[in-house]
Amino acid sequence: MPKNSNSFLDKALRRHSAKVWSRIAGKAASLEPQAQRELRTDARAMLGQLNTLLSSLDERHRIRGLAKLPEPHNADLSWRPEVWRGALTTRGLSSVSPNTQFGDDLTVFHDCPLSEITLRQVNSSRSEDTAPFGLRMDVFRFGGSFLSLALSLPPNAVESLSKSHLFRMAVTIDLERPLEIFARLNVRHGPNTEQIVQELAMTGGELSADFDLAYSKLNETRVENAWIDLIFEGPEMNQITVRDLAVWRSPRAEV
């Protein structure tokens, strides 16, 4: 049976190793050239092993998250945005300006003249987390009137889209303090954009929104694209962690 890498002894060895390398780093500049070359070779070998380990763990997180993405029995689309699905090349941003893209399908919009907003992709570590990654947004002083995350739905979300379809979004959010959150589905058809707004609970946790196109004025022959906005009202001095977000499209059951 494989040895438990999280045993007390292994954890102690890892802490000891970190202290040793920290001490070596502190005196590396004063070592002889030959000793520096040997240390450099050892450090690069260890770095390669650590990168292999991280890649393996990230892949296991990714597979776990995809496997846990629930799918309604009649859904013809199940989708989780990249931020919650896989590791981004850029894992964090500070002083986020308006119209900033984070990953392939998420854009931050706000009208704050002096941005004190940070974004960070975080690894999921809790047993109840269903996505391999989460999104953490810290908002300090906020002098604007709106802050939103726009999620561009994939092209197959609008293929053959009709008024007989409905979208469902499930999102898990942790908040430092309660605030008002709205979800808005936007579907562009020709020169017009159909919008359906749902208010989410103020306290965070597992939330959901349903967008039924039955009563919309959607022109089914001119649908171009669609996106969902998560809108935060009064986000000042708050840490908002979106632990998971998923979207499904389903045909409405005929009565």
C-alpha positions as CSV (number, residue, x, y, z in Angstrom):
1,M,0.0,0.0,0.0
2,P,1.4,3.4,-0.9
3,K,2.8,5.4,2.0
4,N,0.6,8.4,3.1
5,S,2.4,11.5,1.9
6,N,0.5,13.5,4.5
7,S,1.7,11.5,7.5
8,F,3.2,13.5,10.4
9,L,6.7,12.4,9.5
10,D,6.4,13.4,5.8
11,K,5.0,16.8,6.8
12,A,7.9,17.3,9.2
13,L,10.4,16.4,6.5
14,R,8.9,18.8,4.1
15,R,9.0,21.6,6.6
16,H,12.6,20.8,7.5
17,S,13.6,20.7,3.8
18,A,12.0,24.1,3.2
19,K,14.0,25.5,6.2
20,V,17.2,24.0,4.8
21,W,16.7,25.5,1.3
22,S,15.8,28.9,2.9
23,R,19.0,28.9,4.8
24,I,21.0,27.9,1.7
25,A,19.4,30.7,-0.3
26,G,20.4,33.2,2.4
27,K,24.1,32.4,2.0
28,A,24.3,31.4,-1.7
29,A,25.8,34.6,-2.8
30,S,28.9,34.2,-0.6
31,L,29.7,30.6,-1.7
32,E,32.5,29.6,-4.0
33,P,31.7,29.4,-7.8
34,Q,32.0,25.6,-7.8
35,A,29.6,25.3,-4.8
36,Q,27.1,27.7,-6.5
37,R,27.2,25.6,-9.7
38,E,26.5,22.4,-7.7
39,L,23.6,24.1,-5.8
40,R,22.2,25.4,-9.1
41,T,22.1,21.9,-10.6
42,D,20.5,20.5,-7.4
43,A,17.9,23.3,-7.3
44,R,17.0,22.9,-10.9
45,A,16.5,19.1,-10.5
46,M,14.2,19.8,-7.5
47,L,12.3,22.5,-9.3
48,G,11.6,20.0,-12.2
49,Q,10.3,17.5,-9.7
50,L,8.1,20.1,-8.0
51,N,6.7,21.3,-11.3
52,T,5.9,17.7,-12.2
53,L,4.1,17.3,-8.9
54,L,2.1,20.6,-9.3
55,S,1.1,19.7,-12.9
56,S,-0.1,16.3,-11.7
57,L,-2.1,17.8,-8.8
58,D,-3.6,20.5,-11.0
59,E,-4.7,17.8,-13.5
60,R,-6.3,15.8,-10.8
61,H,-8.1,18.9,-9.6
62,R,-9.3,19.5,-13.2
63,I,-10.5,16.0,-13.6
64,R,-12.2,16.0,-10.3
65,G,-14.0,19.2,-11.1
66,L,-15.2,18.1,-14.5
67,A,-16.4,14.8,-13.1
68,K,-18.4,16.6,-10.4
69,L,-20.1,19.0,-12.8
70,P,-23.7,17.8,-12.5
71,E,-25.8,17.6,-15.7
72,P,-29.6,17.7,-15.7
73,H,-31.0,14.7,-17.6
74,N,-32.4,16.8,-20.4
75,A,-29.6,19.4,-20.7
76,D,-28.1,20.0,-24.2
77,L,-25.3,22.2,-22.8
78,S,-23.2,21.9,-19.6
79,W,-20.5,24.5,-19.2
80,R,-18.0,25.7,-16.6
81,P,-15.9,28.8,-17.4
82,E,-12.2,28.5,-17.7
83,V,-11.4,30.3,-14.4
84,W,-13.1,27.5,-12.5
85,R,-12.0,24.8,-14.9
86,G,-8.3,25.0,-15.4
87,A,-5.2,26.8,-14.3
88,L,-4.7,30.3,-15.9
89,T,-1.4,31.5,-17.2
90,T,-1.9,34.7,-15.2
91,R,-3.2,33.7,-11.8
92,G,-3.7,37.2,-10.3
93,L,-4.3,40.9,-11.1
94,S,-4.2,44.0,-9.0
95,S,-5.7,47.5,-9.6
96,V,-8.0,45.9,-12.1
97,S,-9.1,48.4,-14.7
98,P,-12.5,48.5,-16.5
99,N,-13.0,46.0,-19.3
100,T,-10.2,43.6,-18.0
101,Q,-10.3,40.1,-19.3
102,F,-9.3,37.2,-16.9
103,G,-9.2,33.9,-18.7
104,D,-10.8,33.2,-22.0
105,D,-14.4,34.0,-21.1
106,L,-14.5,36.3,-18.1
107,T,-14.4,40.1,-18.2
108,V,-14.5,42.6,-15.3
109,F,-16.6,45.8,-15.8
110,H,-16.8,48.7,-13.4
111,D,-16.7,52.5,-13.5
112,C,-14.5,53.1,-10.4
113,P,-12.2,56.1,-11.2
114,L,-9.5,54.7,-8.8
115,S,-9.5,50.9,-8.9
116,E,-8.8,49.1,-5.6
117,I,-9.9,45.7,-6.9
118,T,-7.8,42.6,-7.1
119,L,-8.5,39.3,-8.8
120,R,-6.9,35.9,-8.0
121,Q,-7.5,32.4,-9.1
122,V,-7.2,30.1,-6.1
123,N,-6.8,26.4,-5.8
124,S,-9.8,24.6,-4.3
125,S,-8.8,22.7,-1.1
126,R,-12.1,22.0,0.7
127,S,-13.7,18.6,0.5
128,E,-17.0,20.2,-0.5
129,D,-15.5,22.2,-3.4
130,T,-16.8,20.9,-6.7
131,A,-14.6,22.9,-9.1
132,P,-10.8,22.5,-9.2
133,F,-10.3,26.3,-8.9
134,G,-12.1,29.4,-7.6
135,L,-12.1,33.1,-8.2
136,R,-11.3,35.5,-5.3
137,M,-12.0,39.2,-5.7
138,D,-11.0,41.7,-3.1
139,V,-12.7,45.1,-3.2
140,F,-11.4,47.9,-1.0
141,R,-12.5,51.5,-1.5
142,F,-15.0,51.6,-4.3
143,G,-16.2,55.0,-5.8
144,G,-18.0,53.6,-8.8
145,S,-21.7,52.8,-9.4
146,F,-21.4,49.3,-10.7
147,L,-19.1,46.2,-10.6
148,S,-19.8,43.1,-12.7
149,L,-18.3,39.9,-14.0
150,A,-19.3,39.2,-17.6
151,L,-19.2,35.5,-18.7
152,S,-19.2,34.9,-22.4
153,L,-21.2,31.8,-23.1
154,P,-19.7,29.3,-25.7
155,P,-20.9,29.4,-29.3
156,N,-22.9,26.1,-28.9
157,A,-25.0,27.9,-26.2
158,V,-26.8,29.8,-28.9
159,E,-26.9,27.2,-31.6
160,S,-30.6,26.6,-32.5
161,L,-31.5,28.7,-29.5
162,S,-35.3,29.3,-29.3
163,K,-37.9,30.5,-26.9
164,S,-38.5,26.9,-25.8
165,H,-35.1,26.9,-24.1
166,L,-34.1,27.9,-20.6
167,F,-30.8,28.5,-18.9
168,R,-29.9,27.6,-15.4
169,M,-26.8,29.0,-13.6
170,A,-25.5,27.6,-10.3
171,V,-22.9,29.5,-8.3
172,T,-21.3,29.0,-4.9
173,I,-20.1,32.3,-3.3
174,D,-18.4,33.1,0.0
175,L,-18.7,36.7,1.3
176,E,-17.0,38.6,4.1
177,R,-20.3,40.4,4.5
178,P,-23.7,40.2,2.8
179,L,-24.3,42.2,-0.4
180,E,-26.9,42.3,-3.1
181,I,-26.0,40.1,-6.2
182,F,-27.9,40.0,-9.4
183,A,-27.5,37.6,-12.4
184,R,-28.5,38.8,-15.9
185,L,-28.7,36.7,-19.0
186,N,-28.0,38.7,-22.2
187,V,-28.8,37.4,-25.7
188,R,-27.9,39.5,-28.7
189,H,-30.2,39.1,-31.7
190,G,-29.6,41.5,-34.5
191,P,-29.5,45.1,-33.2
192,N,-31.3,44.2,-30.0
193,T,-30.3,42.4,-26.8
194,E,-32.8,40.5,-24.7
195,Q,-32.1,40.6,-21.0
196,I,-33.5,38.6,-18.1
197,V,-32.5,39.5,-14.5
198,Q,-32.6,37.4,-11.4
199,E,-31.7,38.5,-7.9
200,L,-29.6,36.1,-5.8
201,A,-29.6,35.7,-2.1
202,M,-27.6,38.3,-0.2
203,T,-25.7,36.0,2.1
204,G,-23.8,33.9,-0.4
205,G,-23.5,30.1,-0.3
206,E,-25.0,27.9,-3.0
207,L,-27.2,30.1,-5.3
208,S,-29.0,29.5,-8.6
209,A,-30.8,31.5,-11.2
210,D,-33.2,30.3,-13.9
211,F,-33.7,32.2,-17.2
212,D,-36.7,31.2,-19.2
213,L,-36.9,32.5,-22.7
214,A,-40.6,31.7,-23.1
215,Y,-41.8,35.2,-22.4
216,S,-38.9,37.1,-24.1
217,K,-39.0,38.9,-27.4
218,L,-36.2,36.8,-28.8
219,N,-35.8,36.8,-32.6
220,E,-34.8,33.2,-33.0
221,T,-33.5,33.7,-36.6
222,R,-31.0,36.4,-35.6
223,V,-29.3,35.1,-32.5
224,E,-25.6,36.0,-32.4
225,N,-24.2,35.5,-29.0
226,A,-25.0,35.4,-25.3
227,W,-23.4,36.2,-21.9
228,I,-24.2,36.2,-18.2
229,D,-23.4,39.2,-15.9
230,L,-22.9,38.7,-12.2
231,I,-23.6,42.2,-10.7
232,F,-22.4,43.2,-7.3
233,E,-24.2,46.1,-5.5
234,G,-22.1,48.0,-2.9
235,P,-19.1,45.7,-3.0
236,E,-16.8,48.1,-1.0
237,M,-14.5,46.5,1.7
238,N,-15.5,43.0,0.9
239,Q,-13.8,39.7,-0.2
240,I,-15.9,37.8,-2.7
241,T,-14.9,34.2,-3.4
242,V,-16.7,32.5,-6.3
243,R,-15.9,28.9,-5.6
244,D,-17.8,27.4,-8.5
245,L,-20.0,28.5,-11.4
246,A,-21.7,26.4,-14.0
247,V,-24.4,26.9,-16.7
248,W,-26.8,24.5,-18.3
249,R,-29.2,24.9,-21.3
250,S,-32.3,22.7,-21.5
251,P,-35.3,22.5,-23.7
252,R,-38.5,23.3,-21.8
253,A,-40.7,20.2,-21.2
254,E,-43.8,20.3,-23.4
255,V,-47.1,20.4,-21.5
